[in-house]
């Protein structure tokens, strides 16, 4: 079932003082959510990651964002996979500490 998720687009912006700050722009997109496969959980866990969900969305929705909000919780996007012979991309989400 499709759900509305928020991808967080982040860019560095220079303030008038010359300081650089990260500006976040939320972008709502539709995605199909699914569980992490057992092998993905084991492989990512060995790398110190905390995999939780896969969000599949049309490739046109994804522009390199590194985090997303799903059901009010913030996740990091630790890996992507473009589905062969389709216009879809899988976003692999990990739980973030303190989120």
Biotite code that builds the C-alpha atoms (Angstrom):
import biotite.structure as struc

atoms = struc.array([
    struc.Atom([0.000, 0.000, 0.000], chain_id="A", res_id=1, res_name="UNK", atom_name="CA", element="C"),
    struc.Atom([1.317, 3.442, -0.887], chain_id="A", res_id=2, res_name="UNK", atom_name="CA", element="C"),
    struc.Atom([2.073, 5.980, 1.813], chain_id="A", res_id=3, res_name="UNK", atom_name="CA", element="C"),
    struc.Atom([3.097, 9.586, 1.738], chain_id="A", res_id=4, res_name="UNK", atom_name="CA", element="C"),
    struc.Atom([6.684, 9.930, 2.972], chain_id="A", res_id=5, res_name="UNK", atom_name="CA", element="C"),
    struc.Atom([8.895, 13.004, 3.202], chain_id="A", res_id=6, res_name="UNK", atom_name="CA", element="C"),
    struc.Atom([12.310, 13.083, 1.578], chain_id="A", res_id=7, res_name="UNK", atom_name="CA", element="C"),
    struc.Atom([14.619, 15.683, 3.108], chain_id="A", res_id=8, res_name="UNK", atom_name="CA", element="C"),
    struc.Atom([16.620, 17.574, 0.491], chain_id="A", res_id=9, res_name="UNK", atom_name="CA", element="C"),
    struc.Atom([19.673, 19.162, 2.087], chain_id="A", res_id=10, res_name="UNK", atom_name="CA", element="C"),
    struc.Atom([21.931, 21.860, 0.662], chain_id="A", res_id=11, res_name="UNK", atom_name="CA", element="C"),
    struc.Atom([24.627, 24.102, 2.107], chain_id="A", res_id=12, res_name="UNK", atom_name="CA", element="C"),
    struc.Atom([23.793, 27.801, 2.108], chain_id="A", res_id=13, res_name="UNK", atom_name="CA", element="C"),
    struc.Atom([26.097, 30.689, 2.902], chain_id="A", res_id=14, res_name="UNK", atom_name="CA", element="C"),
    struc.Atom([24.669, 33.286, 5.278], chain_id="A", res_id=15, res_name="UNK", atom_name="CA", element="C"),
    struc.Atom([25.373, 37.014, 4.995], chain_id="A", res_id=16, res_name="UNK", atom_name="CA", element="C"),
    struc.Atom([27.927, 36.552, 7.799], chain_id="A", res_id=17, res_name="UNK", atom_name="CA", element="C"),
    struc.Atom([29.812, 34.115, 5.596], chain_id="A", res_id=18, res_name="UNK", atom_name="CA", element="C"),
    struc.Atom([28.924, 31.106, 7.744], chain_id="A", res_id=19, res_name="UNK", atom_name="CA", element="C"),
    struc.Atom([27.765, 27.962, 5.966], chain_id="A", res_id=20, res_name="UNK", atom_name="CA", element="C"),
    struc.Atom([24.622, 26.239, 7.239], chain_id="A", res_id=21, res_name="UNK", atom_name="CA", element="C"),
    struc.Atom([22.655, 23.237, 6.030], chain_id="A", res_id=22, res_name="UNK", atom_name="CA", element="C"),
    struc.Atom([19.171, 24.084, 4.784], chain_id="A", res_id=23, res_name="UNK", atom_name="CA", element="C"),
    struc.Atom([16.623, 21.279, 4.667], chain_id="A", res_id=24, res_name="UNK", atom_name="CA", element="C"),
    struc.Atom([13.691, 21.275, 2.274], chain_id="A", res_id=25, res_name="UNK", atom_name="CA", element="C"),
    struc.Atom([11.001, 18.615, 2.804], chain_id="A", res_id=26, res_name="UNK", atom_name="CA", element="C"),
    struc.Atom([9.488, 17.000, -0.294], chain_id="A", res_id=27, res_name="UNK", atom_name="CA", element="C"),
    struc.Atom([6.449, 14.718, 0.050], chain_id="A", res_id=28, res_name="UNK", atom_name="CA", element="C"),
    struc.Atom([6.356, 11.700, -2.285], chain_id="A", res_id=29, res_name="UNK", atom_name="CA", element="C"),
    struc.Atom([4.322, 8.514, -2.554], chain_id="A", res_id=30, res_name="UNK", atom_name="CA", element="C"),
    struc.Atom([6.142, 5.270, -1.789], chain_id="A", res_id=31, res_name="UNK", atom_name="CA", element="C"),
    struc.Atom([5.394, 1.633, -1.119], chain_id="A", res_id=32, res_name="UNK", atom_name="CA", element="C"),
    struc.Atom([6.883, 0.490, 2.194], chain_id="A", res_id=33, res_name="UNK", atom_name="CA", element="C"),
    struc.Atom([8.161, -2.999, 2.883], chain_id="A", res_id=34, res_name="UNK", atom_name="CA", element="C"),
    struc.Atom([10.244, -4.801, 5.463], chain_id="A", res_id=35, res_name="UNK", atom_name="CA", element="C"),
    struc.Atom([13.982, -5.344, 5.243], chain_id="A", res_id=36, res_name="UNK", atom_name="CA", element="C"),
    struc.Atom([14.941, -8.838, 4.062], chain_id="A", res_id=37, res_name="UNK", atom_name="CA", element="C"),
    struc.Atom([16.849, -11.005, 6.534], chain_id="A", res_id=38, res_name="UNK", atom_name="CA", element="C"),
    struc.Atom([20.071, -10.998, 4.477], chain_id="A", res_id=39, res_name="UNK", atom_name="CA", element="C"),
    struc.Atom([19.943, -7.198, 4.113], chain_id="A", res_id=40, res_name="UNK", atom_name="CA", element="C"),
    struc.Atom([19.460, -6.898, 7.877], chain_id="A", res_id=41, res_name="UNK", atom_name="CA", element="C"),
    struc.Atom([22.493, -9.105, 8.545], chain_id="A", res_id=42, res_name="UNK", atom_name="CA", element="C"),
    struc.Atom([24.732, -7.438, 5.943], chain_id="A", res_id=43, res_name="UNK", atom_name="CA", element="C"),
    struc.Atom([23.861, -3.901, 7.013], chain_id="A", res_id=44, res_name="UNK", atom_name="CA", element="C"),
    struc.Atom([24.138, -4.831, 10.696], chain_id="A", res_id=45, res_name="UNK", atom_name="CA", element="C"),
    struc.Atom([27.714, -5.990, 10.126], chain_id="A", res_id=46, res_name="UNK", atom_name="CA", element="C"),
    struc.Atom([28.456, -2.486, 8.830], chain_id="A", res_id=47, res_name="UNK", atom_name="CA", element="C"),
    struc.Atom([27.057, -0.937, 12.010], chain_id="A", res_id=48, res_name="UNK", atom_name="CA", element="C"),
    struc.Atom([23.790, 0.141, 10.381], chain_id="A", res_id=49, res_name="UNK", atom_name="CA", element="C"),
    struc.Atom([20.275, -0.226, 11.786], chain_id="A", res_id=50, res_name="UNK", atom_name="CA", element="C"),
    struc.Atom([18.134, -1.172, 8.738], chain_id="A", res_id=51, res_name="UNK", atom_name="CA", element="C"),
    struc.Atom([14.375, -0.923, 9.209], chain_id="A", res_id=52, res_name="UNK", atom_name="CA", element="C"),
    struc.Atom([12.397, -0.278, 6.004], chain_id="A", res_id=53, res_name="UNK", atom_name="CA", element="C"),
    struc.Atom([12.503, -0.174, 2.218], chain_id="A", res_id=54, res_name="UNK", atom_name="CA", element="C"),
    struc.Atom([10.589, 2.621, 0.488], chain_id="A", res_id=55, res_name="UNK", atom_name="CA", element="C"),
    struc.Atom([9.984, 2.082, -3.239], chain_id="A", res_id=56, res_name="UNK", atom_name="CA", element="C"),
    struc.Atom([9.134, 5.201, -5.239], chain_id="A", res_id=57, res_name="UNK", atom_name="CA", element="C"),
    struc.Atom([9.371, 6.355, -8.846], chain_id="A", res_id=58, res_name="UNK", atom_name="CA", element="C"),
    struc.Atom([12.956, 7.312, -9.696], chain_id="A", res_id=59, res_name="UNK", atom_name="CA", element="C"),
    struc.Atom([11.844, 10.818, -10.692], chain_id="A", res_id=60, res_name="UNK", atom_name="CA", element="C"),
    struc.Atom([11.049, 11.484, -6.994], chain_id="A", res_id=61, res_name="UNK", atom_name="CA", element="C"),
    struc.Atom([14.574, 10.824, -5.738], chain_id="A", res_id=62, res_name="UNK", atom_name="CA", element="C"),
    struc.Atom([17.351, 13.407, -6.043], chain_id="A", res_id=63, res_name="UNK", atom_name="CA", element="C"),
    struc.Atom([20.077, 12.066, -3.767], chain_id="A", res_id=64, res_name="UNK", atom_name="CA", element="C"),
    struc.Atom([18.392, 12.833, -0.456], chain_id="A", res_id=65, res_name="UNK", atom_name="CA", element="C"),
    struc.Atom([20.109, 11.248, 2.542], chain_id="A", res_id=66, res_name="UNK", atom_name="CA", element="C"),
    struc.Atom([17.177, 11.175, 4.956], chain_id="A", res_id=67, res_name="UNK", atom_name="CA", element="C"),
    struc.Atom([13.427, 10.662, 5.017], chain_id="A", res_id=68, res_name="UNK", atom_name="CA", element="C"),
    struc.Atom([10.528, 10.919, 7.442], chain_id="A", res_id=69, res_name="UNK", atom_name="CA", element="C"),
    struc.Atom([8.101, 8.000, 7.544], chain_id="A", res_id=70, res_name="UNK", atom_name="CA", element="C"),
    struc.Atom([5.127, 7.958, 9.923], chain_id="A", res_id=71, res_name="UNK", atom_name="CA", element="C"),
    struc.Atom([6.681, 10.781, 11.928], chain_id="A", res_id=72, res_name="UNK", atom_name="CA", element="C"),
    struc.Atom([10.064, 9.078, 12.395], chain_id="A", res_id=73, res_name="UNK", atom_name="CA", element="C"),
    struc.Atom([13.289, 10.268, 10.753], chain_id="A", res_id=74, res_name="UNK", atom_name="CA", element="C"),
    struc.Atom([15.427, 7.703, 8.912], chain_id="A", res_id=75, res_name="UNK", atom_name="CA", element="C"),
    struc.Atom([18.739, 7.825, 7.110], chain_id="A", res_id=76, res_name="UNK", atom_name="CA", element="C"),
    struc.Atom([18.901, 6.539, 3.526], chain_id="A", res_id=77, res_name="UNK", atom_name="CA", element="C"),
    struc.Atom([21.940, 4.271, 3.622], chain_id="A", res_id=78, res_name="UNK", atom_name="CA", element="C"),
    struc.Atom([21.569, 2.633, 0.201], chain_id="A", res_id=79, res_name="UNK", atom_name="CA", element="C"),
    struc.Atom([19.554, 2.868, -3.005], chain_id="A", res_id=80, res_name="UNK", atom_name="CA", element="C"),
    struc.Atom([18.757, 0.339, -5.717], chain_id="A", res_id=81, res_name="UNK", atom_name="CA", element="C"),
    struc.Atom([17.323, 1.160, -9.130], chain_id="A", res_id=82, res_name="UNK", atom_name="CA", element="C"),
    struc.Atom([14.915, -1.633, -10.014], chain_id="A", res_id=83, res_name="UNK", atom_name="CA", element="C"),
    struc.Atom([15.889, -3.092, -13.430], chain_id="A", res_id=84, res_name="UNK", atom_name="CA", element="C"),
    struc.Atom([13.452, -2.583, -16.322], chain_id="A", res_id=85, res_name="UNK", atom_name="CA", element="C"),
    struc.Atom([11.351, -0.083, -14.371], chain_id="A", res_id=86, res_name="UNK", atom_name="CA", element="C"),
    struc.Atom([11.275, 3.540, -13.338], chain_id="A", res_id=87, res_name="UNK", atom_name="CA", element="C"),
    struc.Atom([11.408, 2.685, -9.620], chain_id="A", res_id=88, res_name="UNK", atom_name="CA", element="C"),
    struc.Atom([14.090, 3.109, -6.958], chain_id="A", res_id=89, res_name="UNK", atom_name="CA", element="C"),
    struc.Atom([14.307, 1.340, -3.614], chain_id="A", res_id=90, res_name="UNK", atom_name="CA", element="C"),
    struc.Atom([15.446, 3.494, -0.701], chain_id="A", res_id=91, res_name="UNK", atom_name="CA", element="C"),
    struc.Atom([16.891, 1.496, 2.183], chain_id="A", res_id=92, res_name="UNK", atom_name="CA", element="C"),
    struc.Atom([16.142, 3.249, 5.472], chain_id="A", res_id=93, res_name="UNK", atom_name="CA", element="C"),
    struc.Atom([17.919, 2.965, 8.791], chain_id="A", res_id=94, res_name="UNK", atom_name="CA", element="C"),
    struc.Atom([16.801, 4.237, 12.161], chain_id="A", res_id=95, res_name="UNK", atom_name="CA", element="C"),
    struc.Atom([18.736, 7.252, 13.380], chain_id="A", res_id=96, res_name="UNK", atom_name="CA", element="C"),
    struc.Atom([19.837, 7.580, 17.001], chain_id="A", res_id=97, res_name="UNK", atom_name="CA", element="C"),
    struc.Atom([17.788, 10.165, 18.881], chain_id="A", res_id=98, res_name="UNK", atom_name="CA", element="C"),
    struc.Atom([15.184, 10.377, 16.132], chain_id="A", res_id=99, res_name="UNK", atom_name="CA", element="C"),
])
